[in-house]
Amino acid sequence: MIAAASDWRARDLAVLWHPCTQMREHPDALPLFPVAHGEGAWLVGFDGRRVLDGVSSWWTNLHGHAEPRIADAIGRQARTLEQVILAGFSHAPAVELAERLLACAPQQAGRQPLAKVFYADNGSSGVEVALKMAFHWFHNRGDSRRTRFVTLANSYHGETLGALSVGDIPLYRRVYAPLLLDVLFAPSPDAFGSRDEAAAIACAERAADALSQLLDAHPGEVCAMILEPLVQCAGGMRMHHPRYLQRVRELCDRHGVLLIADEIAVGFGRTGTLFACEQAGIQPDLLCLSKGLTGGFLPLCAVLATQQVYDGFLDDSRERAFLHSHSYSGNPLACAAALASLDILHADDVIERNRGTAARMTALAAPFAQHPQVAEVRQAGMIVAIELHPEAGNAEDGHAVEIAGRRGLRMYRAALDHGVLLRPLGDVLYWMPPYCIDDAQLKVLAGATAAALEEASPCA
């Protein structure tokens, strides 16, 4: 079996170009782990080695690997209809999923609910859809001045050019800067270092006041603001108070700006409620969902829009129509997986169960706050972030770059040696496990984190 694992590594490096990777780091500095199969929270290698998936395979897996109910749903659908063009045609899984998503989407008193679903292939593509919808909606209204977007400092929304434009992680966007949109960056409401809720609210209020000034300085120029509610995930799992979202909703309404909520990573129970927007009691004009949408089985994105936005594209002119398309829009297999995932969320009372798991995560993570290398431990539902004091010489790109610097690499390898997949965001170790993780597995996760923190020592 060991020889088989080595063979797969060699075959991989001969043909594959991996994402978010400096390939010179392979095969030595960043060793590949060929996965033979998954079992719940575990990834099992070709050599039989088991690794706990502490990051839900880039935040996609909700219920565990090879979850039989989702696998069975995909199999049943594959024997009926695997794919059909969604322009001019329809199918039951796409309709049923749209109905289900709209029924459980965030709602705000006094606002028309989200009413239409547009499907895309992945999170970045969904962000592109939302950005184009927002701009095009104003264009159709004859408001040609609204061509700019507001985004948050330290934000991340994907790697396609539009999504990259509204991101703020230098390493990812620096090379492509000449190709990117000219966007407005508002200060992050990040509550890092806040001692209590009152301090976090104060951070939110200051950031909202700054946003208000920014919008005042650019009247009639902004078509939409995009943000990740509650957690800036790829930005180092930095978290903010729901009060900021309430202020943003008010400011967007005051200035006639559409609000895009990117819940690609934080949706479907990650922060303690089905959607993060619920904790602020607000509803966006456009809502982007992906990653956990299918339980981590297949790529799919859904962009939910209000009836008002949808109506702005209805006309006899095709130019006023939203002509954006993907070959696999609303793929029946992916929609079937998403429906099965929603069924599991309901049948297993996952949100309530997650509250108990999150409390256990709180207890296991608390001692790390006393570690000399740790600056802060913070949490939002099933996301725990353990942020280290910055490493000298790694200040340019900060805490937001995956496995940045030798310290990040040491921590990654130490956790892997202890049987856990942790993928540090620079100065931040984080837990974002599948919801099926049990107490014994959480202890394994905590033990591997302790080993990783020991490797964070400057003299390690």
C-alpha positions in Angstrom: 0.0 0.0 0.0 2.9 2.4 0.7 4.2 1.8 -2.8 0.8 2.6 -4.2 0.8 6.0 -2.4 4.2 6.8 -3.7 3.1 5.9 -7.2 0.1 8.2 -7.0 2.3 11.0 -5.9 4.7 10.5 -8.8 1.8 10.3 -11.3 0.2 13.4 -9.9 3.3 15.5 -10.1 3.9 14.4 -13.6 0.5 15.8 -14.9 -1.3 18.0 -12.3 -1.0 21.8 -11.5 -2.5 22.3 -8.1 -4.5 25.3 -6.9 -3.2 27.9 -4.5 0.2 26.2 -4.6 3.8 27.1 -5.5 4.6 23.9 -7.3 8.3 24.2 -6.4 7.2 23.3 -2.8 6.3 19.8 -4.1 7.3 17.1 -3.5 9.4 17.9 -0.4 8.4 21.0 1.5 4.6 20.5 1.0 4.2 16.7 0.6 1.2 15.5 -1.3 -1.4 13.2 0.4 -3.1 11.1 -2.1 -6.6 10.2 -0.8 -8.1 6.8 -1.6 -11.5 7.5 0.0 -13.3 9.5 2.7 -15.3 8.3 5.8 -17.2 10.9 7.7 -14.7 13.4 9.1 -11.8 11.3 7.9 -9.7 11.2 4.7 -8.0 7.9 4.1 -4.8 7.6 2.1 -3.7 4.9 -0.3 -1.3 3.7 2.5 -4.2 3.4 4.9 -3.2 6.5 6.9 -6.2 8.4 8.3 -6.3 12.2 8.4 -9.0 14.2 10.1 -10.4 16.9 7.8 -10.2 19.9 10.1 -11.1 22.4 7.2 -14.0 20.5 5.6 -12.0 20.3 2.3 -11.9 24.0 1.7 -15.1 24.6 3.7 -17.3 22.6 1.4 -18.1 19.4 3.3 -21.0 19.7 5.8 -22.1 16.2 6.7 -19.0 14.1 6.2 -17.3 12.5 3.3 -19.2 9.8 1.3 -22.4 10.7 3.2 -24.6 7.8 1.9 -27.9 9.8 1.7 -26.3 12.4 -0.6 -24.5 9.7 -2.6 -27.7 7.8 -3.1 -29.6 10.9 -4.2 -26.9 11.6 -6.8 -27.1 8.0 -8.0 -30.9 8.0 -8.3 -30.7 11.3 -10.3 -27.9 10.0 -12.6 -30.2 7.2 -13.7 -32.9 9.6 -14.6 -31.3 12.8 -16.0 -27.6 13.8 -15.7 -27.6 17.1 -17.5 -29.8 19.3 -19.7 -29.4 22.9 -21.0 -31.3 25.2 -18.6 -32.0 27.8 -21.3 -35.4 27.0 -22.6 -35.6 23.8 -20.6 -36.2 22.9 -17.0 -36.1 19.9 -14.7 -37.5 19.0 -11.3 -34.3 19.2 -9.1 -33.6 22.8 -10.3 -37.1 23.9 -9.6 -37.4 22.1 -6.2 -34.1 23.4 -5.0 -34.9 27.0 -5.9 -38.2 26.7 -4.1 -36.4 25.3 -1.0 -33.7 27.9 -1.0 -36.2 30.8 -1.3 -38.3 29.4 1.5 -35.4 29.3 4.0 -33.5 32.4 2.8 -33.0 35.3 5.2 -36.0 37.6 5.5 -36.4 41.1 6.9 -39.6 42.6 8.1 -40.9 45.2 5.7 -38.8 44.0 2.7 -40.0 42.0 -0.3 -38.4 38.5 0.1 -35.8 37.0 -2.2 -37.8 35.7 -5.0 -35.7 34.3 -7.9 -32.7 31.9 -8.2 -29.9 32.1 -10.8 -27.6 29.1 -10.9 -23.8 29.1 -11.6 -21.0 26.6 -11.3 -19.0 27.7 -8.3 -18.5 30.5 -5.8 -16.4 32.8 -7.9 -18.8 32.5 -10.8 -21.6 33.3 -8.5 -19.9 36.5 -7.4 -19.4 37.4 -11.0 -23.2 36.9 -11.6 -24.1 39.1 -8.6 -21.7 41.9 -9.7 -23.0 41.9 -13.3 -26.6 41.8 -12.1 -26.1 44.8 -9.9 -24.4 46.9 -12.6 -26.8 45.8 -15.3 -29.9 46.5 -13.2 -28.9 50.1 -12.9 -27.9 50.2 -16.6 -31.4 49.1 -17.5 -32.8 51.9 -15.4 -30.8 54.4 -17.3 -28.5 55.1 -14.4 -25.2 54.9 -16.2 -23.2 56.6 -13.5 -23.4 53.7 -11.1 -20.4 51.7 -12.2 -18.5 51.1 -9.0 -18.6 48.6 -6.2 -17.8 48.9 -2.5 -16.0 46.1 -0.8 -14.3 45.7 2.6 -10.6 45.9 3.4 -9.2 42.4 4.0 -12.0 40.9 1.9 -11.9 37.8 -0.4 -14.6 36.8 -2.9 -12.9 34.5 -5.4 -10.3 34.3 -8.2 -12.1 35.3 -11.4 -11.3 38.8 -12.4 -14.5 40.5 -11.2 -14.4 38.5 -7.9 -10.7 39.3 -7.5 -11.4 43.0 -8.1 -13.6 43.1 -5.0 -11.0 41.3 -2.9 -8.2 42.8 -0.9 -5.5 40.2 -0.4 -2.3 41.6 -2.0 -0.7 38.3 -2.9 -3.7 37.2 -4.9 -4.5 40.5 -6.7 -1.2 42.3 -7.1 -0.1 40.7 -10.4 -3.5 41.1 -12.0 -4.0 44.8 -10.8 -3.9 46.2 -14.4 -6.9 44.0 -15.3 -9.1 44.7 -12.3 -12.1 46.9 -11.7 -11.6 50.2 -9.9 -13.5 49.6 -6.6 -13.9 51.4 -3.4 -12.5 49.9 -0.2 -14.3 50.5 3.1 -12.6 49.8 6.4 -13.2 46.3 7.8 -15.5 46.1 10.9 -13.0 43.4 12.2 -13.3 43.1 16.0 -9.8 41.7 16.5 -8.6 42.5 20.0 -12.0 43.5 21.3 -12.4 42.4 25.0 -16.2 42.2 25.0 -19.3 42.7 23.0 -19.4 46.4 23.7 -15.9 46.8 22.1 -16.9 44.7 19.1 -20.0 46.9 18.6 -17.8 50.0 18.8 -15.6 48.5 16.0 -18.7 47.9 14.0 -20.0 51.4 14.5 -16.7 53.1 13.6 -16.5 51.0 10.4 -20.1 51.9 9.5 -19.4 55.6 10.1 -16.5 55.3 7.7 -18.6 53.5 5.1 -21.2 56.3 5.4 -18.5 58.9 4.7 -17.3 56.9 1.7 -20.8 56.7 0.2 -21.3 60.4 0.9 -18.1 61.1 -1.0 -19.3 59.1 -4.1 -22.9 60.0 -4.6 -24.6 58.2 -7.4 -21.5 56.2 -8.3 -22.0 52.9 -6.5 -24.2 50.1 -7.8 -23.5 47.6 -5.0 -21.6 46.7 -1.9 -20.4 43.2 -1.4 -19.4 41.6 1.9 -19.1 38.3 3.8 -21.5 38.5 6.8 -19.9 38.0 10.2 -16.6 36.3 9.1 -14.0 37.4 6.5 -13.0 33.8 5.9 -10.0 33.8 3.6 -9.0 37.1 5.2 -7.8 35.2 8.2 -11.2 34.3 9.8 -11.5 37.8 11.1 -15.0 38.3 12.7 -17.3 41.3 13.2 -20.4 42.1 15.2 -23.9 41.8 13.5 -24.5 45.4 14.3 -22.3 46.3 11.3 -24.6 44.4 8.9 -27.6 46.3 10.3 -25.8 49.6 9.6 -24.8 48.5 6.1 -28.3 47.6 5.2 -29.5 51.0 6.4 -26.7 52.9 4.5 -27.3 50.9 1.3 -31.0 51.8 1.4 -30.2 55.4 2.1 -27.9 55.7 -0.9 -29.8 53.5 -3.3 -27.1 50.8 -3.3 -27.7 47.1 -3.8 -26.4 44.8 -1.0 -24.7 41.6 -2.0 -24.2 39.1 0.8 -21.5 36.5 0.0 -22.5 33.6 2.2 -20.5 31.1 0.0 -18.4 30.0 3.0 -20.6 31.1 6.0 -23.9 29.8 4.8 -25.8 26.6 5.8 -25.1 26.6 9.5 -21.4 27.5 9.8 -21.9 30.5 12.0 -24.6 29.1 14.3 -27.7 30.0 12.2 -28.7 28.7 8.7 -27.5 31.9 7.2 -25.2 34.5 8.9 -27.5 37.4 7.8 -30.1 36.0 10.2 -28.1 37.1 13.2 -28.4 40.7 12.2 -32.0 40.4 11.1 -31.2 41.7 7.6 -31.9 40.6 4.1 -29.6 41.3 1.1 -30.7 42.2 -2.4 -28.5 39.5 -3.8 -27.4 36.4 -1.9 -24.5 34.2 -3.1 -24.5 30.5 -1.9 -22.0 27.8 -2.8 -19.5 25.5 -1.1 -21.7 23.7 1.4 -24.8 24.0 -0.8 -24.3 20.5 -2.1 -22.9 19.1 1.2 -19.5 19.2 -0.5 -20.3 16.7 -3.2 -20.5 18.7 -6.4 -19.8 22.2 -7.6 -22.9 24.5 -7.7 -23.7 28.1 -6.9 -27.1 29.8 -6.4 -27.5 33.6 -6.6 -30.8 34.6 -5.0 -32.3 37.9 -6.1 -35.3 40.1 -5.1 -38.3 40.4 -7.4 -37.3 44.0 -7.9 -33.9 43.1 -9.3 -35.5 40.4 -11.5 -38.2 42.7 -12.8 -35.5 45.2 -13.9 -34.4 42.8 -16.7 -37.9 42.1 -18.2 -38.3 43.8 -21.6 -38.8 43.1 -25.3 -35.1 43.8 -25.8 -32.6 41.0 -25.5 -30.0 43.6 -24.5 -31.9 44.2 -21.3 -32.0 40.5 -20.5 -29.4 38.9 -18.3 -27.5 36.8 -20.9 -24.9 35.4 -18.5 -24.7 31.6 -18.8 -22.8 28.5 -17.7 -23.0 25.2 -19.6 -23.8 23.3 -16.3 -26.2 25.9 -14.8 -28.6 24.1 -12.5 -27.0 20.7 -13.2 -29.5 18.0 -12.1 -26.9 15.9 -10.2 -25.7 18.9 -8.2 -29.3 20.1 -7.5 -30.1 16.6 -6.3 -27.1 16.6 -4.0 -28.2 20.1 -2.6 -31.7 18.9 -2.0 -30.4 15.9 -0.1 -28.1 18.1 2.0 -31.0 20.4 2.9 -33.0 17.2 3.9 -30.2 16.2 6.2 -30.0 19.7 7.8 -33.7 19.4 8.7 -34.0 15.7 9.5 -30.9 15.5 11.8 -31.7 18.9 13.4 -28.1 19.8 12.4 -28.2 23.5 13.4 -29.2 22.6 17.0 -26.7 19.8 17.1 -24.0 22.2 15.9 -24.6 24.4 18.9 -23.5 21.6 21.2 -20.5 20.8 19.0 -19.6 24.5 19.0 -19.7 24.7 22.7 -17.3 21.7 22.9 -15.0 23.5 20.4 -15.1 26.6 22.6 -13.9 24.5 25.6 -11.2 22.7 23.7 -9.8 25.9 22.1 -9.9 28.1 25.3 -6.5 26.9 26.7 -4.7 28.0 23.5 -5.4 31.7 24.5 -2.7 31.3 27.1 -0.1 30.1 24.6 2.8 32.6 24.3 2.5 32.5 20.5 -1.3 33.2 20.4 -2.7 36.7 20.1 -6.4 35.8 20.1 -8.8 32.9 20.0 -12.2 33.8 18.5 -15.3 31.8 17.3 -18.4 32.1 15.2 -20.5 28.9 15.5 -18.5 26.0 13.9 -15.6 28.3 13.0 -12.7 28.7 15.5 -9.7 30.9 14.7 -6.5 30.8 16.7 -4.4 33.8 15.6 -0.7 34.0 16.4 1.4 37.1 16.9 2.7 38.1 13.5 5.9 36.5 12.4 8.8 38.9 11.7 9.3 39.3 7.9 5.8 38.1 7.0 4.0 41.5 7.4 3.5 42.3 3.7 0.6 39.9 3.1 -0.3 39.4 6.7 -2.5 36.7 8.2 -4.6 36.2 5.1 -2.3 34.0 2.9 -2.6 30.3 3.0 0.4 28.5 4.5 2.4 31.7 4.3 6.1 31.6 5.4 8.0 28.8 7.0 6.1 29.0 10.2 2.8 28.2 8.4 4.4 25.3 6.6 5.8 24.0 9.9 2.4 24.2 11.5 0.7 22.5 8.5 3.2 19.6 8.5 3.1 19.2 12.3 -0.7 18.9 12.2 -0.5 16.4 9.4 2.0 14.4 11.3 -0.6 14.2 14.1 -3.3 13.0 11.7 -5.2 16.3 11.1 -5.6 18.5 8.0 -5.1 22.1 9.1 -4.3 24.6 6.4 -3.1 27.8 8.2 -4.1 31.2 6.8 -0.7 32.7 7.5 -0.8 33.6 11.1 -4.1 31.9 11.7 -4.8 28.3 12.6 -8.5 27.6 12.3 -11.0 24.8 12.8 -13.9 24.4 10.3 -14.7 20.7 10.5 -17.6 18.7 9.0 -20.7 18.9 11.2 -20.5 15.1 11.9 -17.3 15.5 13.9 -17.6 13.8 17.3 -16.0 14.5 20.7 -13.2 12.0 20.3 -12.3 13.5 16.9 -12.5 17.1 18.4 -9.9 15.9 20.9 -7.7 14.7 18.0 -8.1 18.1 16.4 -7.1 19.9 19.6 -4.1 17.7 20.1 -2.8 18.3 16.6 -3.4 22.1 17.0 -1.2 22.0 20.2 1.5 20.2 18.2 1.2 22.8 15.4 1.5 25.7 17.9 4.7 24.2 19.3 6.1 24.3 15.8 5.2 28.0 15.6 7.9 28.9 18.1 10.6 31.1 16.5 13.3 28.6 17.6 11.4 25.5 16.3 
